[in-house]
Amino acid sequence: MLDKLERLPADPILGLAAAARADTHPSKVDLTVGIYMDEQGVCPVFEAVKKAQAVLAEEEITKAYMPPAGDADFNNGMQRLLFGAAHPALAGGRVSSVQAPGGCGALRIGAEIVNAANPGARVWVSDPTWPVHIPLLGSVGLEFKSYRYYDPETHGVNFDAMVEDLKNATADDVVLFHGCCHNPCGADLTLEQWGVIADMAEQQGFLPFVDIAYQGLGDGLDQDAAGLRLLAERVPEMIVAASCSKNMGLYRERTGATVFVAKNQDSAEALVSQALVAARRVYSMPPSHGALIAGRILSDESLDKLWRTELVEMCGRINGLRKAIREKLEVSTGRDFAFIEKEKGMFSFLGLSAEQAVRLREEYSVYLLNSSRINIAGVNDNNIDHFATSVAAVL
């Protein structure tokens, strides 16, 4: 039976990352996988995480299963982080959540809930979107339609086209939004544009599904969640998939949450019950370590303050890199790269062809996707000159 299965190609992003690791060029630049890296090219561990982890290791007395919904401090902390402690949806008891194995697990549980409510529902996704969105959500049987989002000519959001497409979304549909720091283009909606989307959701009745994996890496924790919070004030129902991989550096700990905004408290509780049944058949019980760390940070005043300070520094470095990359590329190429500095988060399209991306990898050991999507955090003081001159060479 099993010997009939053929070898499948590696994931295109992970495959390029493996090629970059194997490259012995002393000036190689890896801009592939979306992981934050510091000036030394290392994905660092937050000091707040180290402190919380040390306390956890000292106090932990059992490795018994977590509660099915996960750690209470984590769930409550994530709800406050996403919506703000005084948000009317929280005050009204309309918000509920379950811990999930990372942002991917959170998306999958959200998809399970959508399919339970409306089997085979149509999900609108932005063009472009994170490549795993469609296989991850589609694995439960959902269908997809794309809406225009990114304009490669302006390197910004084509909002008029987005609105035109989403006018066709109905009350039976789900619309998937990137909460901030759009992956892969880095072009975000303004708060005014979020207001237009909220108007459309109210009038047309579609269900917003917000994937927010980079809160705090754009303009700040509250600023990055402003669109999500506005939606939650205006629409009767929505789903949020949140992740601590980036803003707490808990990548390998798979720490995420599926959060529901419901019409009332009874519905919010019903959604959790549905999510727990879905989780039981997908992964059974949630992992503990990352959520216990995150929950401790979010519930401890001193750890929370330390983490927020570290996150501000990380966000500042990313935005500083955007400015430096723009300046270096403009000097090296004589072209306008102002769009890089205007974008948010860790990603940007350089606007190169697939052939130019291949040349960068093969001739200069600068690894980026064929779409020319780069991870901004893969650049540092040691490799930025090589990166900029290499881009200039292929242009």
Beta strands, then each sheet from edge to edge (+ up, - down):
strand 1: 29-30
strand 2: 95-101
strand 3: 122-127
strand 4: 143-148
strand 5: 150-151
strand 6: 156-157
strand 7: 174-178
strand 8: 207-212
strand 9: 238-243
strand 10: 255-261
strand 11: 347-349
strand 12: 366-367
strand 13: 373-375
sheet 1: 1+ 12+
sheet 2: 2+ 10- 9+ 8+ 7+ 3+ 4+
sheet 3: 5+ 6-
sheet 4: 11+ 13-
end
